[in-house]
Amino acid sequence: MATSLKIDDRLKGRVQQLASQRRRSPHWIMLEAIQQYVEREEARESFKQEAMASWAAYTQTGRHLTGEEVSAWLSTWGSDDEKPVPECHD
């Protein structure tokens, strides 16, 4: 799929300068920037959807962990006494 992209002269110059510094083509720089943006936004949307699903589950069941419980569990990570995920409760 061929797509054209119109950018102003100032941004075009910045892309060309960066491409020269990185020894890459302006095309490569723009593709990399678009790819990183799309990946970041997809991850952000996934996080948002997961948070909304968690909130919906909480409002339906009331089951949760307190911040203190999560903190205590996380503090065991990487230790010889690493604990499993605590059970949610009402």
Biopython code that builds the backbone (N, CA, C, O; Angstrom):
import numpy as np
from Bio.PDB.StructureBuilder import StructureBuilder

atoms = [
    (1, "MET", "N", (0.846, -1.172, 0.000)),
    (1, "MET", "CA", (0.000, 0.000, 0.000)),
    (1, "MET", "C", (0.890, 1.233, 0.000)),
    (1, "MET", "O", (1.633, 1.470, 0.952)),
    (2, "ALA", "N", (0.816, 1.990, -1.034)),
    (2, "ALA", "CA", (1.585, 3.227, -1.122)),
    (2, "ALA", "C", (0.791, 4.350, -0.467)),
    (2, "ALA", "O", (-0.409, 4.500, -0.701)),
    (3, "THR", "N", (1.467, 5.121, 0.341)),
    (3, "THR", "CA", (0.844, 6.231, 1.038)),
    (3, "THR", "C", (1.759, 7.432, 0.938)),
    (3, "THR", "O", (2.973, 7.304, 1.096)),
    (4, "SER", "N", (1.198, 8.585, 0.679)),
    (4, "SER", "CA", (2.024, 9.793, 0.681)),
    (4, "SER", "C", (1.778, 10.533, 1.983)),
    (4, "SER", "O", (0.708, 10.440, 2.585)),
    (5, "LEU", "N", (2.782, 11.258, 2.392)),
    (5, "LEU", "CA", (2.718, 11.988, 3.647)),
    (5, "LEU", "C", (3.222, 13.397, 3.388)),
    (5, "LEU", "O", (4.337, 13.585, 2.901)),
    (6, "LYS", "N", (2.411, 14.375, 3.708)),
    (6, "LYS", "CA", (2.815, 15.767, 3.505)),
    (6, "LYS", "C", (3.238, 16.343, 4.845)),
    (6, "LYS", "O", (2.464, 16.363, 5.803)),
    (7, "ILE", "N", (4.474, 16.811, 4.900)),
    (7, "ILE", "CA", (4.981, 17.443, 6.116)),
    (7, "ILE", "C", (5.529, 18.819, 5.750)),
    (7, "ILE", "O", (5.951, 19.052, 4.617)),
    (8, "ASP", "N", (5.516, 19.721, 6.721)),
    (8, "ASP", "CA", (6.000, 21.067, 6.432)),
    (8, "ASP", "C", (7.520, 21.066, 6.267)),
    (8, "ASP", "O", (8.199, 20.117, 6.659)),
    (9, "ASP", "N", (8.028, 22.121, 5.693)),
    (9, "ASP", "CA", (9.458, 22.209, 5.377)),
    (9, "ASP", "C", (10.344, 22.110, 6.610)),
    (9, "ASP", "O", (11.427, 21.527, 6.554)),
    (10, "ARG", "N", (9.887, 22.679, 7.724)),
    (10, "ARG", "CA", (10.691, 22.637, 8.956)),
    (10, "ARG", "C", (10.856, 21.202, 9.444)),
    (10, "ARG", "O", (11.965, 20.775, 9.768)),
    (11, "LEU", "N", (9.755, 20.461, 9.497)),
    (11, "LEU", "CA", (9.831, 19.067, 9.935)),
    (11, "LEU", "C", (10.617, 18.231, 8.935)),
    (11, "LEU", "O", (11.395, 17.360, 9.326)),
    (12, "LYS", "N", (10.419, 18.489, 7.664)),
    (12, "LYS", "CA", (11.167, 17.768, 6.630)),
    (12, "LYS", "C", (12.670, 17.969, 6.824)),
    (12, "LYS", "O", (13.444, 17.020, 6.697)),
    (13, "GLY", "N", (13.080, 19.182, 7.127)),
    (13, "GLY", "CA", (14.490, 19.464, 7.377)),
    (13, "GLY", "C", (15.010, 18.734, 8.604)),
    (13, "GLY", "O", (16.128, 18.217, 8.607)),
    (14, "ARG", "N", (14.198, 18.698, 9.636)),
    (14, "ARG", "CA", (14.601, 17.983, 10.860)),
    (14, "ARG", "C", (14.769, 16.492, 10.592)),
    (14, "ARG", "O", (15.718, 15.874, 11.074)),
    (15, "VAL", "N", (13.847, 15.916, 9.824)),
    (15, "VAL", "CA", (13.940, 14.499, 9.481)),
    (15, "VAL", "C", (15.193, 14.242, 8.653)),
    (15, "VAL", "O", (15.915, 13.274, 8.893)),
    (16, "GLN", "N", (15.447, 15.098, 7.693)),
    (16, "GLN", "CA", (16.646, 14.933, 6.856)),
    (16, "GLN", "C", (17.920, 15.056, 7.684)),
    (16, "GLN", "O", (18.870, 14.300, 7.481)),
    (17, "GLN", "N", (17.941, 16.003, 8.611)),
    (17, "GLN", "CA", (19.113, 16.185, 9.479)),
    (17, "GLN", "C", (19.344, 14.938, 10.332)),
    (17, "GLN", "O", (20.468, 14.448, 10.432)),
    (18, "LEU", "N", (18.284, 14.433, 10.939)),
    (18, "LEU", "CA", (18.391, 13.242, 11.771)),
    (18, "LEU", "C", (18.811, 12.032, 10.937)),
    (18, "LEU", "O", (19.640, 11.230, 11.367)),
    (19, "ALA", "N", (18.241, 11.911, 9.760)),
    (19, "ALA", "CA", (18.606, 10.801, 8.876)),
    (19, "ALA", "C", (20.090, 10.850, 8.536)),
    (19, "ALA", "O", (20.763, 9.820, 8.516)),
    (20, "SER", "N", (20.583, 12.020, 8.275)),
    (20, "SER", "CA", (22.007, 12.180, 7.966)),
    (20, "SER", "C", (22.874, 11.802, 9.161)),
    (20, "SER", "O", (23.883, 11.114, 9.011)),
    (21, "GLN", "N", (22.477, 12.254, 10.343)),
    (21, "GLN", "CA", (23.228, 11.935, 11.553)),
    (21, "GLN", "C", (23.228, 10.440, 11.850)),
    (21, "GLN", "O", (24.228, 9.901, 12.325)),
    (22, "ARG", "N", (22.123, 9.778, 11.576)),
    (22, "ARG", "CA", (21.982, 8.352, 11.867)),
    (22, "ARG", "C", (22.434, 7.468, 10.705)),
    (22, "ARG", "O", (22.451, 6.242, 10.810)),
    (23, "ARG", "N", (22.800, 8.112, 9.596)),
    (23, "ARG", "CA", (23.192, 7.380, 8.382)),
    (23, "ARG", "C", (22.074, 6.445, 7.932)),
    (23, "ARG", "O", (22.302, 5.283, 7.597)),
    (24, "ARG", "N", (20.891, 6.976, 7.934)),
    (24, "ARG", "CA", (19.694, 6.281, 7.482)),
    (24, "ARG", "C", (19.000, 7.176, 6.470)),
    (24, "ARG", "O", (19.324, 8.357, 6.344)),
    (25, "SER", "N", (18.051, 6.609, 5.754)),
    (25, "SER", "CA", (17.280, 7.430, 4.815)),
    (25, "SER", "C", (16.160, 8.140, 5.578)),
    (25, "SER", "O", (15.711, 7.666, 6.622)),
    (26, "PRO", "N", (15.717, 9.278, 5.048)),
    (26, "PRO", "CA", (14.560, 9.932, 5.664)),
    (26, "PRO", "C", (13.355, 8.979, 5.713)),
    (26, "PRO", "O", (12.588, 9.002, 6.675)),
    (27, "HIS", "N", (13.192, 8.159, 4.698)),
    (27, "HIS", "CA", (12.108, 7.184, 4.652)),
    (27, "HIS", "C", (12.202, 6.237, 5.844)),
    (27, "HIS", "O", (11.190, 5.961, 6.488)),
    (28, "TRP", "N", (13.387, 5.740, 6.146)),
    (28, "TRP", "CA", (13.583, 4.831, 7.273)),
    (28, "TRP", "C", (13.226, 5.527, 8.589)),
    (28, "TRP", "O", (12.561, 4.943, 9.445)),
    (29, "ILE", "N", (13.669, 6.770, 8.743)),
    (29, "ILE", "CA", (13.384, 7.538, 9.961)),
    (29, "ILE", "C", (11.876, 7.695, 10.150)),
    (29, "ILE", "O", (11.365, 7.504, 11.254)),
    (30, "MET", "N", (11.171, 8.039, 9.090)),
    (30, "MET", "CA", (9.726, 8.238, 9.200)),
    (30, "MET", "C", (8.998, 6.924, 9.477)),
    (30, "MET", "O", (8.066, 6.902, 10.281)),
    (31, "LEU", "N", (9.399, 5.838, 8.833)),
    (31, "LEU", "CA", (8.775, 4.541, 9.107)),
    (31, "LEU", "C", (9.006, 4.117, 10.548)),
    (31, "LEU", "O", (8.092, 3.619, 11.205)),
    (32, "GLU", "N", (10.214, 4.310, 11.038)),
    (32, "GLU", "CA", (10.537, 3.957, 12.425)),
    (32, "GLU", "C", (9.690, 4.771, 13.394)),
    (32, "GLU", "O", (9.173, 4.233, 14.373)),
    (33, "ALA", "N", (9.548, 6.057, 13.128)),
    (33, "ALA", "CA", (8.748, 6.926, 13.996)),
    (33, "ALA", "C", (7.283, 6.488, 14.002)),
    (33, "ALA", "O", (6.655, 6.442, 15.060)),
    (34, "ILE", "N", (6.746, 6.173, 12.848)),
    (34, "ILE", "CA", (5.350, 5.738, 12.766)),
    (34, "ILE", "C", (5.171, 4.409, 13.484)),
    (34, "ILE", "O", (4.206, 4.228, 14.226)),
    (35, "GLN", "N", (6.090, 3.484, 13.267)),
    (35, "GLN", "CA", (5.996, 2.179, 13.921)),
    (35, "GLN", "C", (6.028, 2.314, 15.435)),
    (35, "GLN", "O", (5.219, 1.699, 16.129)),
    (36, "GLN", "N", (6.955, 3.111, 15.954)),
    (36, "GLN", "CA", (7.048, 3.297, 17.402)),
    (36, "GLN", "C", (5.787, 3.957, 17.961)),
    (36, "GLN", "O", (5.311, 3.584, 19.033)),
    (37, "TYR", "N", (5.250, 4.931, 17.239)),
    (37, "TYR", "CA", (4.027, 5.598, 17.675)),
    (37, "TYR", "C", (2.868, 4.609, 17.733)),
    (37, "TYR", "O", (2.138, 4.562, 18.723)),
    (38, "VAL", "N", (2.697, 3.820, 16.673)),
    (38, "VAL", "CA", (1.584, 2.870, 16.623)),
    (38, "VAL", "C", (1.724, 1.832, 17.734)),
    (38, "VAL", "O", (0.737, 1.505, 18.394)),
    (39, "GLU", "N", (2.931, 1.309, 17.951)),
    (39, "GLU", "CA", (3.137, 0.330, 19.022)),
    (39, "GLU", "C", (2.829, 0.917, 20.389)),
    (39, "GLU", "O", (2.204, 0.263, 21.223)),
    (40, "ARG", "N", (3.266, 2.152, 20.622)),
    (40, "ARG", "CA", (3.015, 2.807, 21.904)),
    (40, "ARG", "C", (1.517, 3.029, 22.117)),
    (40, "ARG", "O", (1.004, 2.794, 23.211)),
    (41, "GLU", "N", (0.822, 3.477, 21.085)),
    (41, "GLU", "CA", (-0.614, 3.737, 21.212)),
    (41, "GLU", "C", (-1.409, 2.443, 21.352)),
    (41, "GLU", "O", (-2.409, 2.406, 22.069)),
    (42, "GLU", "N", (-0.975, 1.381, 20.673)),
    (42, "GLU", "CA", (-1.631, 0.080, 20.848)),
    (42, "GLU", "C", (-1.464, -0.416, 22.280)),
    (42, "GLU", "O", (-2.412, -0.928, 22.876)),
    (43, "ALA", "N", (-0.266, -0.267, 22.833)),
    (43, "ALA", "CA", (-0.020, -0.682, 24.220)),
    (43, "ALA", "C", (-0.861, 0.160, 25.183)),
    (43, "ALA", "O", (-1.415, -0.364, 26.149)),
    (44, "ARG", "N", (-0.952, 1.446, 24.919)),
    (44, "ARG", "CA", (-1.759, 2.332, 25.765)),
    (44, "ARG", "C", (-3.226, 1.921, 25.721)),
    (44, "ARG", "O", (-3.891, 1.883, 26.756)),
    (45, "GLU", "N", (-3.733, 1.613, 24.529)),
    (45, "GLU", "CA", (-5.131, 1.204, 24.392)),
    (45, "GLU", "C", (-5.371, -0.130, 25.086)),
    (45, "GLU", "O", (-6.406, -0.320, 25.726)),
    (46, "SER", "N", (-4.422, -1.054, 24.966)),
    (46, "SER", "CA", (-4.538, -2.354, 25.628)),
    (46, "SER", "C", (-4.591, -2.165, 27.147)),
    (46, "SER", "O", (-5.410, -2.786, 27.824)),
    (47, "PHE", "N", (-3.722, -1.312, 27.676)),
    (47, "PHE", "CA", (-3.710, -1.022, 29.110)),
    (47, "PHE", "C", (-5.046, -0.421, 29.544)),
    (47, "PHE", "O", (-5.596, -0.794, 30.580)),
    (48, "LYS", "N", (-5.559, 0.508, 28.746)),
    (48, "LYS", "CA", (-6.838, 1.150, 29.067)),
    (48, "LYS", "C", (-7.963, 0.118, 29.080)),
    (48, "LYS", "O", (-8.792, 0.121, 29.991)),
    (49, "GLN", "N", (-8.002, -0.761, 28.085)),
    (49, "GLN", "CA", (-9.045, -1.787, 28.022)),
    (49, "GLN", "C", (-8.946, -2.746, 29.212)),
    (49, "GLN", "O", (-9.960, -3.138, 29.790)),
    (50, "GLU", "N", (-7.720, -3.117, 29.568)),
    (50, "GLU", "CA", (-7.524, -4.000, 30.726)),
    (50, "GLU", "C", (-7.979, -3.319, 32.016)),
    (50, "GLU", "O", (-8.598, -3.951, 32.872)),
    (51, "ALA", "N", (-7.673, -2.044, 32.149)),
    (51, "ALA", "CA", (-8.098, -1.301, 33.343)),
    (51, "ALA", "C", (-9.618, -1.200, 33.407)),
    (51, "ALA", "O", (-10.206, -1.338, 34.479)),
    (52, "MET", "N", (-10.254, -0.960, 32.267)),
    (52, "MET", "CA", (-11.709, -0.861, 32.247)),
    (52, "MET", "C", (-12.348, -2.211, 32.589)),
    (52, "MET", "O", (-13.358, -2.258, 33.291)),
    (53, "ALA", "N", (-11.763, -3.306, 32.095)),
    (53, "ALA", "CA", (-12.287, -4.633, 32.419)),
    (53, "ALA", "C", (-12.096, -4.934, 33.903)),
    (53, "ALA", "O", (-12.972, -5.524, 34.535)),
    (54, "SER", "N", (-10.961, -4.533, 34.457)),
    (54, "SER", "CA", (-10.715, -4.737, 35.890)),
    (54, "SER", "C", (-11.711, -3.944, 36.726)),
    (54, "SER", "O", (-12.240, -4.450, 37.716)),
    (55, "TRP", "N", (-11.967, -2.698, 36.325)),
    (55, "TRP", "CA", (-12.926, -1.878, 37.053)),
    (55, "TRP", "C", (-14.323, -2.489, 36.987)),
    (55, "TRP", "O", (-15.039, -2.520, 37.988)),
    (56, "ALA", "N", (-14.708, -2.973, 35.811)),
    (56, "ALA", "CA", (-16.026, -3.602, 35.650)),
    (56, "ALA", "C", (-16.130, -4.836, 36.548)),
    (56, "ALA", "O", (-17.157, -5.050, 37.192)),
    (57, "ALA", "N", (-15.080, -5.641, 36.592)),
    (57, "ALA", "CA", (-15.089, -6.833, 37.445)),
    (57, "ALA", "C", (-15.201, -6.435, 38.915)),
    (57, "ALA", "O", (-15.939, -7.062, 39.676)),
    (58, "TYR", "N", (-14.474, -5.401, 39.309)),
    (58, "TYR", "CA", (-14.534, -4.940, 40.699)),
    (58, "TYR", "C", (-15.933, -4.440, 41.055)),
    (58, "TYR", "O", (-16.459, -4.772, 42.117)),
    (59, "THR", "N", (-16.535, -3.642, 40.173)),
    (59, "THR", "CA", (-17.854, -3.100, 40.487)),
    (59, "THR", "C", (-18.921, -4.194, 40.542)),
    (59, "THR", "O", (-19.930, -4.045, 41.231)),
    (60, "GLN", "N", (-18.699, -5.287, 39.819)),
    (60, "GLN", "CA", (-19.658, -6.395, 39.844)),
    (60, "GLN", "C", (-19.462, -7.301, 41.056)),
    (60, "GLN", "O", (-20.433, -7.784, 41.638)),
    (61, "THR", "N", (-18.206, -7.531, 41.435)),
    (61, "THR", "CA", (-17.925, -8.522, 42.488)),
    (61, "THR", "C", (-17.457, -7.915, 43.798)),
    (61, "THR", "O", (-17.674, -8.498, 44.860)),
    (62, "GLY", "N", (-16.823, -6.760, 43.741)),
    (62, "GLY", "CA", (-16.251, -6.151, 44.941)),
    (62, "GLY", "C", (-14.936, -6.788, 45.362)),
    (62, "GLY", "O", (-14.324, -6.361, 46.341)),
    (63, "ARG", "N", (-14.496, -7.811, 44.628)),
    (63, "ARG", "CA", (-13.252, -8.498, 44.994)),
    (63, "ARG", "C", (-12.050, -7.618, 44.625)),
    (63, "ARG", "O", (-12.010, -7.002, 43.560)),
    (64, "HIS", "N", (-11.076, -7.581, 45.538)),
    (64, "HIS", "CA", (-9.943, -6.676, 45.349)),
    (64, "HIS", "C", (-8.758, -7.098, 46.219)),
    (64, "HIS", "O", (-8.851, -8.022, 47.028)),
    (65, "LEU", "N", (-7.658, -6.400, 46.028)),
    (65, "LEU", "CA", (-6.500, -6.433, 46.928)),
    (65, "LEU", "C", (-6.250, -5.000, 47.357)),
    (65, "LEU", "O", (-6.475, -4.072, 46.580)),
    (66, "THR", "N", (-5.793, -4.811, 48.566)),
    (66, "THR", "CA", (-5.447, -3.463, 49.013)),
    (66, "THR", "C", (-4.058, -3.113, 48.485)),
    (66, "THR", "O", (-3.290, -3.992, 48.094)),
    (67, "GLY", "N", (-3.752, -1.841, 48.481)),
    (67, "GLY", "CA", (-2.413, -1.405, 48.079)),
    (67, "GLY", "C", (-1.348, -2.006, 48.973)),
    (67, "GLY", "O", (-0.267, -2.366, 48.507)),
    (68, "GLU", "N", (-1.649, -2.112, 50.244)),
    (68, "GLU", "CA", (-0.706, -2.704, 51.195)),
    (68, "GLU", "C", (-0.439, -4.174, 50.866)),
    (68, "GLU", "O", (0.701, -4.631, 50.941)),
    (69, "GLU", "N", (-1.486, -4.910, 50.504)),
    (69, "GLU", "CA", (-1.326, -6.322, 50.143)),
    (69, "GLU", "C", (-0.467, -6.476, 48.887)),
    (69, "GLU", "O", (0.408, -7.340, 48.821)),
    (70, "VAL", "N", (-0.727, -5.640, 47.907)),
    (70, "VAL", "CA", (0.049, -5.697, 46.672)),
    (70, "VAL", "C", (1.502, -5.319, 46.936)),
    (70, "VAL", "O", (2.418, -5.968, 46.429)),
    (71, "SER", "N", (1.712, -4.279, 47.724)),
    (71, "SER", "CA", (3.069, -3.840, 48.050)),
    (71, "SER", "C", (3.851, -4.928, 48.781)),
    (71, "SER", "O", (5.021, -5.168, 48.481)),
    (72, "ALA", "N", (3.200, -5.581, 49.739)),
    (72, "ALA", "CA", (3.858, -6.663, 50.483)),
    (72, "ALA", "C", (4.227, -7.812, 49.548)),
    (72, "ALA", "O", (5.303, -8.397, 49.670)),
    (73, "TRP", "N", (3.334, -8.130, 48.619)),
    (73, "TRP", "CA", (3.604, -9.199, 47.652)),
    (73, "TRP", "C", (4.759, -8.822, 46.731)),
    (73, "TRP", "O", (5.669, -9.620, 46.508)),
    (74, "LEU", "N", (4.718, -7.602, 46.198)),
    (74, "LEU", "CA", (5.775, -7.160, 45.281)),
    (74, "LEU", "C", (7.139, -7.090, 45.961)),
    (74, "LEU", "O", (8.167, -7.297, 45.315)),
    (75, "SER", "N", (7.154, -6.806, 47.239)),
    (75, "SER", "CA", (8.427, -6.703, 47.955)),
    (75, "SER", "C", (9.136, -8.052, 48.046)),
    (75, "SER", "O", (10.326, -8.107, 48.356)),
    (76, "THR", "N", (8.413, -9.138, 47.778)),
    (76, "THR", "CA", (9.047, -10.464, 47.817)),
    (76, "THR", "C", (9.642, -10.860, 46.472)),
    (76, "THR", "O", (10.383, -11.839, 46.389)),
    (77, "TRP", "N", (9.330, -10.122, 45.434)),
    (77, "TRP", "CA", (9.828, -10.469, 44.092)),
    (77, "TRP", "C", (11.348, -10.470, 44.072)),
    (77, "TRP", "O", (11.988, -9.567, 44.610)),
    (78, "GLY", "N", (11.914, -11.483, 43.453)),
    (78, "GLY", "CA", (13.359, -11.578, 43.315)),
    (78, "GLY", "C", (14.059, -12.079, 44.558)),
    (78, "GLY", "O", (15.287, -12.170, 44.582)),
    (79, "SER", "N", (13.301, -12.407, 45.593)),
    (79, "SER", "CA", (13.922, -12.915, 46.820)),
    (79, "SER", "C", (13.778, -14.434, 46.861)),
    (79, "SER", "O", (13.059, -15.024, 46.055)),
    (80, "ASP", "N", (14.467, -15.052, 47.805)),
    (80, "ASP", "CA", (14.344, -16.499, 47.983)),
    (80, "ASP", "C", (12.966, -16.867, 48.522)),
    (80, "ASP", "O", (12.548, -18.021, 48.429)),
    (81, "ASP", "N", (12.265, -15.893, 49.082)),
    (81, "ASP", "CA", (10.951, -16.125, 49.680)),
    (81, "ASP", "C", (9.842, -15.470, 48.844)),
    (81, "ASP", "O", (8.897, -14.903, 49.394)),
    (82, "GLU", "N", (9.967, -15.554, 47.491)),
    (82, "GLU", "CA", (8.984, -14.924, 46.615)),
    (82, "GLU", "C", (7.618, -15.571, 46.806)),
    (82, "GLU", "O", (7.479, -16.793, 46.751)),
    (83, "LYS", "N", (6.622, -14.736, 47.028)),
    (83, "LYS", "CA", (5.260, -15.206, 47.331)),
    (83, "LYS", "C", (4.426, -15.275, 46.050)),
    (83, "LYS", "O", (4.676, -14.527, 45.105)),
    (84, "PRO", "N", (3.425, -16.181, 46.016)),
    (84, "PRO", "CA", (2.508, -16.212, 44.886)),
    (84, "PRO", "C", (1.529, -15.029, 44.959)),
    (84, "PRO", "O", (1.436, -14.351, 45.982)),
    (85, "VAL", "N", (0.816, -14.798, 43.880)),
    (85, "VAL", "CA", (-0.181, -13.723, 43.850)),
    (85, "VAL", "C", (-1.191, -13.949, 44.970)),
    (85, "VAL", "O", (-1.748, -15.041, 45.081)),
    (86, "PRO", "N", (-1.437, -12.941, 45.800)),
    (86, "PRO", "CA", (-2.436, -13.108, 46.865)),
    (86, "PRO", "C", (-3.842, -13.250, 46.288)),
    (86, "PRO", "O", (-4.119, -12.768, 45.191)),
    (87, "GLU", "N", (-4.708, -13.900, 47.015)),
    (87, "GLU", "CA", (-6.103, -14.085, 46.596)),
    (87, "GLU", "C", (-6.892, -12.799, 46.827)),
    (87, "GLU", "O", (-6.767, -12.149, 47.865)),
    (88, "CYS", "N", (-7.700, -12.454, 45.841)),
    (88, "CYS", "CA", (-8.587, -11.304, 46.015)),
    (88, "CYS", "C", (-9.652, -11.638, 47.046)),
    (88, "CYS", "O", (-9.969, -12.806, 47.273)),
    (89, "HIS", "N", (-10.194, -10.613, 47.660)),
    (89, "HIS", "CA", (-11.218, -10.806, 48.677)),
    (89, "HIS", "C", (-12.258, -9.691, 48.568)),
    (89, "HIS", "O", (-12.054, -8.700, 47.867)),
    (90, "ASP", "N", (-13.371, -9.872, 49.271)),
    (90, "ASP", "CA", (-14.439, -8.856, 49.270)),
    (90, "ASP", "C", (-14.075, -7.712, 50.189)),
    (90, "ASP", "O", (-14.843, -6.760, 50.325)),
]
sb = StructureBuilder()
sb.init_structure("model")
sb.init_model(0)
sb.init_chain("A")
sb.init_seg("    ")
for serial, (resi, resn, name, xyz) in enumerate(atoms, 1):
    if name == "N":
        sb.init_residue(resn, " ", resi, " ")
    sb.init_atom(name, np.array(xyz, "f"), 0.0, 1.0, " ", f" {name:<3s}", serial, name[0])
structure = sb.get_structure()
